[in-house]
Amino acid sequence: MSQPAFAEATLAQYLTDLAAKVPAPGGGAVAALHAAQGAALVAMVARYTTRAKDAEHRPVIDRIIEAADAARDRALALADADAAAFTAVGSAYKLPKNSPEQAAARGDAITAALLEAARVPAAVVAEADEVLSLAAELLPIGNPNVVTDIGAAADAARAAATSSQLNIEINVGSLGAEYGAEFASVLIRIDEITARADALHADVLHAVRG
């Protein structure tokens, strides 16, 4: 029986699948769901910032809500894509290699599968970046009663990025050096996201402490 899409699975089923001795879901799906949760938190804070006193910020708030909801949907889709990509890697390694032709076809399949398995977490990094940018934009104008959720969104985006880093590096590390250049800018971006998320967390903590 195939695993249900993450958008349709119950939380209990997801955690059961995550804890099971099966190839997927794993850390890549967790990273994507970190991004989805961060996006959901941003959208929630924005929706709490639609009071009459927030009227001057309503155009920005509406844009943030729309963008955060879209990021959540994309991140959920990436959780499914990651599970599929990881499964494809395993299938590629199981291909026969009894002849030169089979070995060549197997090598090509492994390379393609590993590339996809690195490209999915790279896309998760882009979603984490988007979530973090939205959270930073929301902080100065967001409802202060839920300001800690902005910090939690930043932390979720950070986790999405750093967890994705692990999956990018392990898959790229199994490829030739010529493939590394495609992901160099993404890895630099992860360092930037980490620094920005830490700074936003500190800003939220400062706001909470007064």
mmCIF file of the C-alpha atoms, coordinates in Angstrom:
data_MODEL
# 
_entry.id   MODEL 
# 
loop_
_atom_site.group_PDB 
_atom_site.id 
_atom_site.type_symbol 
_atom_site.label_atom_id 
_atom_site.label_alt_id 
_atom_site.label_comp_id 
_atom_site.label_asym_id 
_atom_site.label_entity_id 
_atom_site.label_seq_id 
_atom_site.pdbx_PDB_ins_code 
_atom_site.Cartn_x 
_atom_site.Cartn_y 
_atom_site.Cartn_z 
_atom_site.occupancy 
_atom_site.B_iso_or_equiv 
_atom_site.pdbx_formal_charge 
_atom_site.auth_seq_id 
_atom_site.auth_comp_id 
_atom_site.auth_asym_id 
_atom_site.auth_atom_id 
_atom_site.pdbx_PDB_model_num 
ATOM 1   C CA . MET A 1 1   ? 0.000  0.000  0.000   1.00 0.00 ? 1   MET A CA 1 
ATOM 2   C CA . SER A 1 2   ? 1.457  3.362  -0.986  1.00 0.00 ? 2   SER A CA 1 
ATOM 3   C CA . GLN A 1 3   ? 2.007  6.089  1.542   1.00 0.00 ? 3   GLN A CA 1 
ATOM 4   C CA . PRO A 1 4   ? -0.634 8.847  1.474   1.00 0.00 ? 4   PRO A CA 1 
ATOM 5   C CA . ALA A 1 5   ? 0.384  12.332 0.418   1.00 0.00 ? 5   ALA A CA 1 
ATOM 6   C CA . PHE A 1 6   ? 1.662  14.355 3.345   1.00 0.00 ? 6   PHE A CA 1 
ATOM 7   C CA . ALA A 1 7   ? -1.183 16.833 2.928   1.00 0.00 ? 7   ALA A CA 1 
ATOM 8   C CA . GLU A 1 8   ? -3.653 13.976 3.486   1.00 0.00 ? 8   GLU A CA 1 
ATOM 9   C CA . ALA A 1 9   ? -1.887 11.904 6.157   1.00 0.00 ? 9   ALA A CA 1 
ATOM 10  C CA . THR A 1 10  ? -2.772 12.230 9.813   1.00 0.00 ? 10  THR A CA 1 
ATOM 11  C CA . LEU A 1 11  ? -0.055 13.415 12.157  1.00 0.00 ? 11  LEU A CA 1 
ATOM 12  C CA . ALA A 1 12  ? -0.126 10.063 13.956  1.00 0.00 ? 12  ALA A CA 1 
ATOM 13  C CA . GLN A 1 13  ? 0.323  8.159  10.677  1.00 0.00 ? 13  GLN A CA 1 
ATOM 14  C CA . TYR A 1 14  ? 3.165  10.431 9.595   1.00 0.00 ? 14  TYR A CA 1 
ATOM 15  C CA . LEU A 1 15  ? 5.025  9.919  12.869  1.00 0.00 ? 15  LEU A CA 1 
ATOM 16  C CA . THR A 1 16  ? 4.448  6.177  12.698  1.00 0.00 ? 16  THR A CA 1 
ATOM 17  C CA . ASP A 1 17  ? 5.862  6.085  9.175   1.00 0.00 ? 17  ASP A CA 1 
ATOM 18  C CA . LEU A 1 18  ? 8.772  8.282  10.221  1.00 0.00 ? 18  LEU A CA 1 
ATOM 19  C CA . ALA A 1 19  ? 9.626  5.949  13.100  1.00 0.00 ? 19  ALA A CA 1 
ATOM 20  C CA . ALA A 1 20  ? 9.354  2.800  10.983  1.00 0.00 ? 20  ALA A CA 1 
ATOM 21  C CA . LYS A 1 21  ? 12.229 0.885  9.424   1.00 0.00 ? 21  LYS A CA 1 
ATOM 22  C CA . VAL A 1 22  ? 11.407 2.102  5.917   1.00 0.00 ? 22  VAL A CA 1 
ATOM 23  C CA . PRO A 1 23  ? 13.449 4.257  3.502   1.00 0.00 ? 23  PRO A CA 1 
ATOM 24  C CA . ALA A 1 24  ? 11.008 7.168  3.459   1.00 0.00 ? 24  ALA A CA 1 
ATOM 25  C CA . PRO A 1 25  ? 9.880  9.440  4.973   1.00 0.00 ? 25  PRO A CA 1 
ATOM 26  C CA . GLY A 1 26  ? 13.126 10.565 6.499   1.00 0.00 ? 26  GLY A CA 1 
ATOM 27  C CA . GLY A 1 27  ? 15.095 13.705 7.171   1.00 0.00 ? 27  GLY A CA 1 
ATOM 28  C CA . GLY A 1 28  ? 14.340 15.245 3.798   1.00 0.00 ? 28  GLY A CA 1 
ATOM 29  C CA . ALA A 1 29  ? 10.596 15.091 4.345   1.00 0.00 ? 29  ALA A CA 1 
ATOM 30  C CA . VAL A 1 30  ? 11.086 16.451 7.855   1.00 0.00 ? 30  VAL A CA 1 
ATOM 31  C CA . ALA A 1 31  ? 12.983 19.414 6.394   1.00 0.00 ? 31  ALA A CA 1 
ATOM 32  C CA . ALA A 1 32  ? 10.173 20.168 3.958   1.00 0.00 ? 32  ALA A CA 1 
ATOM 33  C CA . LEU A 1 33  ? 7.595  19.936 6.733   1.00 0.00 ? 33  LEU A CA 1 
ATOM 34  C CA . HIS A 1 34  ? 9.671  22.307 8.871   1.00 0.00 ? 34  HIS A CA 1 
ATOM 35  C CA . ALA A 1 35  ? 9.303  24.823 6.024   1.00 0.00 ? 35  ALA A CA 1 
ATOM 36  C CA . ALA A 1 36  ? 5.565  24.117 5.775   1.00 0.00 ? 36  ALA A CA 1 
ATOM 37  C CA . GLN A 1 37  ? 5.099  24.666 9.504   1.00 0.00 ? 37  GLN A CA 1 
ATOM 38  C CA . GLY A 1 38  ? 7.091  27.880 9.392   1.00 0.00 ? 38  GLY A CA 1 
ATOM 39  C CA . ALA A 1 39  ? 4.925  29.135 6.551   1.00 0.00 ? 39  ALA A CA 1 
ATOM 40  C CA . ALA A 1 40  ? 1.767  28.192 8.465   1.00 0.00 ? 40  ALA A CA 1 
ATOM 41  C CA . LEU A 1 41  ? 2.960  30.094 11.532  1.00 0.00 ? 41  LEU A CA 1 
ATOM 42  C CA . VAL A 1 42  ? 3.660  33.192 9.451   1.00 0.00 ? 42  VAL A CA 1 
ATOM 43  C CA . ALA A 1 43  ? 0.190  32.988 7.926   1.00 0.00 ? 43  ALA A CA 1 
ATOM 44  C CA . MET A 1 44  ? -1.383 32.557 11.352  1.00 0.00 ? 44  MET A CA 1 
ATOM 45  C CA . VAL A 1 45  ? 0.346  35.624 12.801  1.00 0.00 ? 45  VAL A CA 1 
ATOM 46  C CA . ALA A 1 46  ? -0.618 37.613 9.722   1.00 0.00 ? 46  ALA A CA 1 
ATOM 47  C CA . ARG A 1 47  ? -4.253 36.586 10.096  1.00 0.00 ? 47  ARG A CA 1 
ATOM 48  C CA . TYR A 1 48  ? -4.137 37.779 13.702  1.00 0.00 ? 48  TYR A CA 1 
ATOM 49  C CA . THR A 1 49  ? -2.920 41.115 12.345  1.00 0.00 ? 49  THR A CA 1 
ATOM 50  C CA . THR A 1 50  ? -6.182 42.043 10.635  1.00 0.00 ? 50  THR A CA 1 
ATOM 51  C CA . ARG A 1 51  ? -7.681 44.101 13.455  1.00 0.00 ? 51  ARG A CA 1 
ATOM 52  C CA . ALA A 1 52  ? -9.081 47.567 12.883  1.00 0.00 ? 52  ALA A CA 1 
ATOM 53  C CA . LYS A 1 53  ? -5.899 49.062 14.341  1.00 0.00 ? 53  LYS A CA 1 
ATOM 54  C CA . ASP A 1 54  ? -3.884 47.203 11.673  1.00 0.00 ? 54  ASP A CA 1 
ATOM 55  C CA . ALA A 1 55  ? -5.757 48.750 8.751   1.00 0.00 ? 55  ALA A CA 1 
ATOM 56  C CA . GLU A 1 56  ? -2.781 50.750 7.468   1.00 0.00 ? 56  GLU A CA 1 
ATOM 57  C CA . HIS A 1 57  ? -0.796 47.522 7.061   1.00 0.00 ? 57  HIS A CA 1 
ATOM 58  C CA . ARG A 1 58  ? -3.607 45.485 5.516   1.00 0.00 ? 58  ARG A CA 1 
ATOM 59  C CA . PRO A 1 59  ? -2.209 45.419 1.938   1.00 0.00 ? 59  PRO A CA 1 
ATOM 60  C CA . VAL A 1 60  ? 1.112  44.063 3.228   1.00 0.00 ? 60  VAL A CA 1 
ATOM 61  C CA . ILE A 1 61  ? -0.614 41.620 5.557   1.00 0.00 ? 61  ILE A CA 1 
ATOM 62  C CA . ASP A 1 62  ? -2.819 40.297 2.777   1.00 0.00 ? 62  ASP A CA 1 
ATOM 63  C CA . ARG A 1 63  ? 0.229  39.769 0.573   1.00 0.00 ? 63  ARG A CA 1 
ATOM 64  C CA . ILE A 1 64  ? 2.068  37.965 3.355   1.00 0.00 ? 64  ILE A CA 1 
ATOM 65  C CA . ILE A 1 65  ? -0.916 35.673 3.975   1.00 0.00 ? 65  ILE A CA 1 
ATOM 66  C CA . GLU A 1 66  ? -1.136 34.783 0.301   1.00 0.00 ? 66  GLU A CA 1 
ATOM 67  C CA . ALA A 1 67  ? 2.610  34.202 0.013   1.00 0.00 ? 67  ALA A CA 1 
ATOM 68  C CA . ALA A 1 68  ? 2.807  32.130 3.199   1.00 0.00 ? 68  ALA A CA 1 
ATOM 69  C CA . ASP A 1 69  ? -0.120 29.938 2.195   1.00 0.00 ? 69  ASP A CA 1 
ATOM 70  C CA . ALA A 1 70  ? 1.507  29.317 -1.195  1.00 0.00 ? 70  ALA A CA 1 
ATOM 71  C CA . ALA A 1 71  ? 4.845  28.483 0.450   1.00 0.00 ? 71  ALA A CA 1 
ATOM 72  C CA . ARG A 1 72  ? 3.101  26.003 2.730   1.00 0.00 ? 72  ARG A CA 1 
ATOM 73  C CA . ASP A 1 73  ? 1.532  24.224 -0.243  1.00 0.00 ? 73  ASP A CA 1 
ATOM 74  C CA . ARG A 1 74  ? 4.855  24.085 -2.101  1.00 0.00 ? 74  ARG A CA 1 
ATOM 75  C CA . ALA A 1 75  ? 6.673  22.751 0.938   1.00 0.00 ? 75  ALA A CA 1 
ATOM 76  C CA . LEU A 1 76  ? 4.079  20.010 1.428   1.00 0.00 ? 76  LEU A CA 1 
ATOM 77  C CA . ALA A 1 77  ? 4.541  18.997 -2.204  1.00 0.00 ? 77  ALA A CA 1 
ATOM 78  C CA . LEU A 1 78  ? 8.305  18.919 -1.671  1.00 0.00 ? 78  LEU A CA 1 
ATOM 79  C CA . ALA A 1 79  ? 7.855  16.492 1.237   1.00 0.00 ? 79  ALA A CA 1 
ATOM 80  C CA . ASP A 1 80  ? 6.185  14.106 -1.210  1.00 0.00 ? 80  ASP A CA 1 
ATOM 81  C CA . ALA A 1 81  ? 8.854  14.803 -3.828  1.00 0.00 ? 81  ALA A CA 1 
ATOM 82  C CA . ASP A 1 82  ? 11.610 14.029 -1.347  1.00 0.00 ? 82  ASP A CA 1 
ATOM 83  C CA . ALA A 1 83  ? 10.096 10.684 -0.421  1.00 0.00 ? 83  ALA A CA 1 
ATOM 84  C CA . ALA A 1 84  ? 9.778  9.822  -4.119  1.00 0.00 ? 84  ALA A CA 1 
ATOM 85  C CA . ALA A 1 85  ? 13.337 10.924 -4.857  1.00 0.00 ? 85  ALA A CA 1 
ATOM 86  C CA . PHE A 1 86  ? 14.806 8.890  -2.021  1.00 0.00 ? 86  PHE A CA 1 
ATOM 87  C CA . THR A 1 87  ? 12.849 5.827  -3.137  1.00 0.00 ? 87  THR A CA 1 
ATOM 88  C CA . ALA A 1 88  ? 14.175 6.325  -6.679  1.00 0.00 ? 88  ALA A CA 1 
ATOM 89  C CA . VAL A 1 89  ? 17.755 6.325  -5.408  1.00 0.00 ? 89  VAL A CA 1 
ATOM 90  C CA . GLY A 1 90  ? 17.220 2.978  -3.733  1.00 0.00 ? 90  GLY A CA 1 
ATOM 91  C CA . SER A 1 91  ? 15.619 1.558  -6.859  1.00 0.00 ? 91  SER A CA 1 
ATOM 92  C CA . ALA A 1 92  ? 18.502 2.757  -9.035  1.00 0.00 ? 92  ALA A CA 1 
ATOM 93  C CA . TYR A 1 93  ? 21.075 1.002  -6.879  1.00 0.00 ? 93  TYR A CA 1 
ATOM 94  C CA . LYS A 1 94  ? 19.091 -2.248 -7.211  1.00 0.00 ? 94  LYS A CA 1 
ATOM 95  C CA . LEU A 1 95  ? 19.273 -2.252 -11.021 1.00 0.00 ? 95  LEU A CA 1 
ATOM 96  C CA . PRO A 1 96  ? 21.231 -5.143 -12.568 1.00 0.00 ? 96  PRO A CA 1 
ATOM 97  C CA . LYS A 1 97  ? 24.865 -4.691 -13.582 1.00 0.00 ? 97  LYS A CA 1 
ATOM 98  C CA . ASN A 1 98  ? 25.654 -8.044 -15.130 1.00 0.00 ? 98  ASN A CA 1 
ATOM 99  C CA . SER A 1 99  ? 26.768 -6.616 -18.474 1.00 0.00 ? 99  SER A CA 1 
ATOM 100 C CA . PRO A 1 100 ? 28.559 -3.439 -19.539 1.00 0.00 ? 100 PRO A CA 1 
ATOM 101 C CA . GLU A 1 101 ? 25.283 -2.133 -20.939 1.00 0.00 ? 101 GLU A CA 1 
ATOM 102 C CA . GLN A 1 102 ? 23.425 -2.834 -17.720 1.00 0.00 ? 102 GLN A CA 1 
ATOM 103 C CA . ALA A 1 103 ? 26.199 -1.306 -15.645 1.00 0.00 ? 103 ALA A CA 1 
ATOM 104 C CA . ALA A 1 104 ? 26.171 1.856  -17.778 1.00 0.00 ? 104 ALA A CA 1 
ATOM 105 C CA . ALA A 1 105 ? 22.390 2.145  -17.555 1.00 0.00 ? 105 ALA A CA 1 
ATOM 106 C CA . ARG A 1 106 ? 22.540 1.591  -13.806 1.00 0.00 ? 106 ARG A CA 1 
ATOM 107 C CA . GLY A 1 107 ? 25.211 4.282  -13.438 1.00 0.00 ? 107 GLY A CA 1 
ATOM 108 C CA . ASP A 1 108 ? 23.149 6.770  -15.404 1.00 0.00 ? 108 ASP A CA 1 
ATOM 109 C CA . ALA A 1 109 ? 20.059 5.971  -13.324 1.00 0.00 ? 109 ALA A CA 1 
ATOM 110 C CA . ILE A 1 110 ? 21.971 6.400  -10.069 1.00 0.00 ? 110 ILE A CA 1 
ATOM 111 C CA . THR A 1 111 ? 23.364 9.759  -11.177 1.00 0.00 ? 111 THR A CA 1 
ATOM 112 C CA . ALA A 1 112 ? 19.927 11.024 -12.223 1.00 0.00 ? 112 ALA A CA 1 
ATOM 113 C CA . ALA A 1 113 ? 18.358 9.820  -8.988  1.00 0.00 ? 113 ALA A CA 1 
ATOM 114 C CA . LEU A 1 114 ? 21.042 11.368 -6.798  1.00 0.00 ? 114 LEU A CA 1 
ATOM 115 C CA . LEU A 1 115 ? 20.739 14.671 -8.630  1.00 0.00 ? 115 LEU A CA 1 
ATOM 116 C CA . GLU A 1 116 ? 16.997 14.744 -8.053  1.00 0.00 ? 116 GLU A CA 1 
ATOM 117 C CA . ALA A 1 117 ? 17.527 13.755 -4.426  1.00 0.00 ? 117 ALA A CA 1 
ATOM 118 C CA . ALA A 1 118 ? 19.762 16.828 -4.052  1.00 0.00 ? 118 ALA A CA 1 
ATOM 119 C CA . ARG A 1 119 ? 17.562 19.168 -6.065  1.00 0.00 ? 119 ARG A CA 1 
ATOM 120 C CA . VAL A 1 120 ? 14.498 18.560 -3.899  1.00 0.00 ? 120 VAL A CA 1 
ATOM 121 C CA . PRO A 1 121 ? 16.160 19.739 -0.660  1.00 0.00 ? 121 PRO A CA 1 
ATOM 122 C CA . ALA A 1 122 ? 17.662 22.635 -2.619  1.00 0.00 ? 122 ALA A CA 1 
ATOM 123 C CA . ALA A 1 123 ? 14.082 23.656 -3.427  1.00 0.00 ? 123 ALA A CA 1 
ATOM 124 C CA . VAL A 1 124 ? 13.221 23.307 0.259   1.00 0.00 ? 124 VAL A CA 1 
ATOM 125 C CA . VAL A 1 125 ? 16.003 25.801 1.015   1.00 0.00 ? 125 VAL A CA 1 
ATOM 126 C CA . ALA A 1 126 ? 14.305 28.293 -1.297  1.00 0.00 ? 126 ALA A CA 1 
ATOM 127 C CA . GLU A 1 127 ? 11.044 27.849 0.608   1.00 0.00 ? 127 GLU A CA 1 
ATOM 128 C CA . ALA A 1 128 ? 12.853 28.293 3.923   1.00 0.00 ? 128 ALA A CA 1 
ATOM 129 C CA . ASP A 1 129 ? 14.328 31.518 2.603   1.00 0.00 ? 129 ASP A CA 1 
ATOM 130 C CA . GLU A 1 130 ? 10.871 32.727 1.579   1.00 0.00 ? 130 GLU A CA 1 
ATOM 131 C CA . VAL A 1 131 ? 9.375  31.874 4.967   1.00 0.00 ? 131 VAL A CA 1 
ATOM 132 C CA . LEU A 1 132 ? 12.175 33.662 6.778   1.00 0.00 ? 132 LEU A CA 1 
ATOM 133 C CA . SER A 1 133 ? 11.819 36.757 4.613   1.00 0.00 ? 133 SER A CA 1 
ATOM 134 C CA . LEU A 1 134 ? 8.082  36.878 5.260   1.00 0.00 ? 134 LEU A CA 1 
ATOM 135 C CA . ALA A 1 135 ? 8.618  36.425 8.999   1.00 0.00 ? 135 ALA A CA 1 
ATOM 136 C CA . ALA A 1 136 ? 11.139 39.273 9.085   1.00 0.00 ? 136 ALA A CA 1 
ATOM 137 C CA . GLU A 1 137 ? 8.766  41.541 7.165   1.00 0.00 ? 137 GLU A CA 1 
ATOM 138 C CA . LEU A 1 138 ? 5.929  40.672 9.526   1.00 0.00 ? 138 LEU A CA 1 
ATOM 139 C CA . LEU A 1 139 ? 7.792  41.206 12.793  1.00 0.00 ? 139 LEU A CA 1 
ATOM 140 C CA . PRO A 1 140 ? 7.576  45.041 12.932  1.00 0.00 ? 140 PRO A CA 1 
ATOM 141 C CA . ILE A 1 141 ? 3.859  45.117 12.115  1.00 0.00 ? 141 ILE A CA 1 
ATOM 142 C CA . GLY A 1 142 ? 2.566  41.776 13.418  1.00 0.00 ? 142 GLY A CA 1 
ATOM 143 C CA . ASN A 1 143 ? 0.174  41.441 16.323  1.00 0.00 ? 143 ASN A CA 1 
ATOM 144 C CA . PRO A 1 144 ? 2.463  41.542 19.387  1.00 0.00 ? 144 PRO A CA 1 
ATOM 145 C CA . ASN A 1 145 ? 0.266  39.025 21.202  1.00 0.00 ? 145 ASN A CA 1 
ATOM 146 C CA . VAL A 1 146 ? 1.573  36.296 18.879  1.00 0.00 ? 146 VAL A CA 1 
ATOM 147 C CA . VAL A 1 147 ? 5.081  37.611 18.293  1.00 0.00 ? 147 VAL A CA 1 
ATOM 148 C CA . THR A 1 148 ? 6.651  34.399 19.636  1.00 0.00 ? 148 THR A CA 1 
ATOM 149 C CA . ASP A 1 149 ? 5.135  32.525 16.708  1.00 0.00 ? 149 ASP A CA 1 
ATOM 150 C CA . ILE A 1 150 ? 7.202  34.673 14.373  1.00 0.00 ? 150 ILE A CA 1 
ATOM 151 C CA . GLY A 1 151 ? 10.272 33.465 16.233  1.00 0.00 ? 151 GLY A CA 1 
ATOM 152 C CA . ALA A 1 152 ? 9.045  29.884 15.971  1.00 0.00 ? 152 ALA A CA 1 
ATOM 153 C CA . ALA A 1 153 ? 8.562  30.367 12.227  1.00 0.00 ? 153 ALA A CA 1 
ATOM 154 C CA . ALA A 1 154 ? 12.148 31.592 11.935  1.00 0.00 ? 154 ALA A CA 1 
ATOM 155 C CA . ASP A 1 155 ? 13.373 28.593 13.880  1.00 0.00 ? 155 ASP A CA 1 
ATOM 156 C CA . ALA A 1 156 ? 11.381 26.252 11.624  1.00 0.00 ? 156 ALA A CA 1 
ATOM 157 C CA . ALA A 1 157 ? 12.832 27.897 8.519   1.00 0.00 ? 157 ALA A CA 1 
ATOM 158 C CA . ARG A 1 158 ? 16.321 27.521 9.960   1.00 0.00 ? 158 ARG A CA 1 
ATOM 159 C CA . ALA A 1 159 ? 15.742 23.836 10.655  1.00 0.00 ? 159 ALA A CA 1 
ATOM 160 C CA . ALA A 1 160 ? 14.384 23.336 7.146   1.00 0.00 ? 160 ALA A CA 1 
ATOM 161 C CA . ALA A 1 161 ? 17.509 24.870 5.653   1.00 0.00 ? 161 ALA A CA 1 
ATOM 162 C CA . THR A 1 162 ? 20.100 23.123 7.805   1.00 0.00 ? 162 THR A CA 1 
ATOM 163 C CA . SER A 1 163 ? 18.396 19.732 7.524   1.00 0.00 ? 163 SER A CA 1 
ATOM 164 C CA . SER A 1 164 ? 18.272 20.192 3.756   1.00 0.00 ? 164 SER A CA 1 
ATOM 165 C CA . GLN A 1 165 ? 21.982 20.961 3.794   1.00 0.00 ? 165 GLN A CA 1 
ATOM 166 C CA . LEU A 1 166 ? 22.689 17.465 5.113   1.00 0.00 ? 166 LEU A CA 1 
ATOM 167 C CA . ASN A 1 167 ? 20.672 15.830 2.349   1.00 0.00 ? 167 ASN A CA 1 
ATOM 168 C CA . ILE A 1 168 ? 22.196 17.983 -0.374  1.00 0.00 ? 168 ILE A CA 1 
ATOM 169 C CA . GLU A 1 169 ? 25.732 17.247 0.760   1.00 0.00 ? 169 GLU A CA 1 
ATOM 170 C CA . ILE A 1 170 ? 25.322 13.490 1.125   1.00 0.00 ? 170 ILE A CA 1 
ATOM 171 C CA . ASN A 1 171 ? 23.783 13.147 -2.332  1.00 0.00 ? 171 ASN A CA 1 
ATOM 172 C CA . VAL A 1 172 ? 26.202 15.519 -4.065  1.00 0.00 ? 172 VAL A CA 1 
ATOM 173 C CA . GLY A 1 173 ? 29.068 13.791 -2.274  1.00 0.00 ? 173 GLY A CA 1 
ATOM 174 C CA . SER A 1 174 ? 28.138 10.562 -4.068  1.00 0.00 ? 174 SER A CA 1 
ATOM 175 C CA . LEU A 1 175 ? 28.394 12.285 -7.453  1.00 0.00 ? 175 LEU A CA 1 
ATOM 176 C CA . GLY A 1 176 ? 31.380 13.508 -9.393  1.00 0.00 ? 176 GLY A CA 1 
ATOM 177 C CA . ALA A 1 177 ? 32.924 16.858 -8.568  1.00 0.00 ? 177 ALA A CA 1 
ATOM 178 C CA . GLU A 1 178 ? 31.486 18.327 -11.759 1.00 0.00 ? 178 GLU A CA 1 
ATOM 179 C CA . TYR A 1 179 ? 28.014 18.241 -10.232 1.00 0.00 ? 179 TYR A CA 1 
ATOM 180 C CA . GLY A 1 180 ? 28.932 20.189 -7.115  1.00 0.00 ? 180 GLY A CA 1 
ATOM 181 C CA . ALA A 1 181 ? 28.869 23.599 -8.789  1.00 0.00 ? 181 ALA A CA 1 
ATOM 182 C CA . GLU A 1 182 ? 25.104 23.390 -9.255  1.00 0.00 ? 182 GLU A CA 1 
ATOM 183 C CA . PHE A 1 183 ? 24.630 23.409 -5.488  1.00 0.00 ? 183 PHE A CA 1 
ATOM 184 C CA . ALA A 1 184 ? 27.434 25.736 -4.353  1.00 0.00 ? 184 ALA A CA 1 
ATOM 185 C CA . SER A 1 185 ? 25.215 28.822 -4.234  1.00 0.00 ? 185 SER A CA 1 
ATOM 186 C CA . VAL A 1 186 ? 22.529 26.902 -2.336  1.00 0.00 ? 186 VAL A CA 1 
ATOM 187 C CA . LEU A 1 187 ? 25.000 25.898 0.361   1.00 0.00 ? 187 LEU A CA 1 
ATOM 188 C CA . ILE A 1 188 ? 26.116 29.519 0.730   1.00 0.00 ? 188 ILE A CA 1 
ATOM 189 C CA . ARG A 1 189 ? 22.463 30.532 0.940   1.00 0.00 ? 189 ARG A CA 1 
ATOM 190 C CA . ILE A 1 190 ? 21.968 28.100 3.826   1.00 0.00 ? 190 ILE A CA 1 
ATOM 191 C CA . ASP A 1 191 ? 24.677 29.848 5.844   1.00 0.00 ? 191 ASP A CA 1 
ATOM 192 C CA . GLU A 1 192 ? 22.940 33.167 5.190   1.00 0.00 ? 192 GLU A CA 1 
ATOM 193 C CA . ILE A 1 193 ? 19.553 31.767 6.206   1.00 0.00 ? 193 ILE A CA 1 
ATOM 194 C CA . THR A 1 194 ? 21.021 30.421 9.430   1.00 0.00 ? 194 THR A CA 1 
ATOM 195 C CA . ALA A 1 195 ? 22.467 33.810 10.352  1.00 0.00 ? 195 ALA A CA 1 
ATOM 196 C CA . ARG A 1 196 ? 19.242 35.645 9.494   1.00 0.00 ? 196 ARG A CA 1 
ATOM 197 C CA . ALA A 1 197 ? 17.119 33.164 11.431  1.00 0.00 ? 197 ALA A CA 1 
ATOM 198 C CA . ASP A 1 198 ? 19.320 33.485 14.493  1.00 0.00 ? 198 ASP A CA 1 
ATOM 199 C CA . ALA A 1 199 ? 19.095 37.265 14.283  1.00 0.00 ? 199 ALA A CA 1 
ATOM 200 C CA . LEU A 1 200 ? 15.309 37.183 13.950  1.00 0.00 ? 200 LEU A CA 1 
ATOM 201 C CA . HIS A 1 201 ? 15.036 34.798 16.886  1.00 0.00 ? 201 HIS A CA 1 
ATOM 202 C CA . ALA A 1 202 ? 17.086 37.253 18.939  1.00 0.00 ? 202 ALA A CA 1 
ATOM 203 C CA . ASP A 1 203 ? 14.854 40.138 17.843  1.00 0.00 ? 203 ASP A CA 1 
ATOM 204 C CA . VAL A 1 204 ? 11.744 38.244 18.922  1.00 0.00 ? 204 VAL A CA 1 
ATOM 205 C CA . LEU A 1 205 ? 13.340 37.320 22.233  1.00 0.00 ? 205 LEU A CA 1 
ATOM 206 C CA . HIS A 1 206 ? 14.194 40.984 22.788  1.00 0.00 ? 206 HIS A CA 1 
ATOM 207 C CA . ALA A 1 207 ? 10.575 41.933 22.047  1.00 0.00 ? 207 ALA A CA 1 
ATOM 208 C CA . VAL A 1 208 ? 9.314  39.339 24.528  1.00 0.00 ? 208 VAL A CA 1 
ATOM 209 C CA . ARG A 1 209 ? 11.674 40.478 27.262  1.00 0.00 ? 209 ARG A CA 1 
ATOM 210 C CA . GLY A 1 210 ? 10.946 44.119 26.613  1.00 0.00 ? 210 GLY A CA 1 
# 
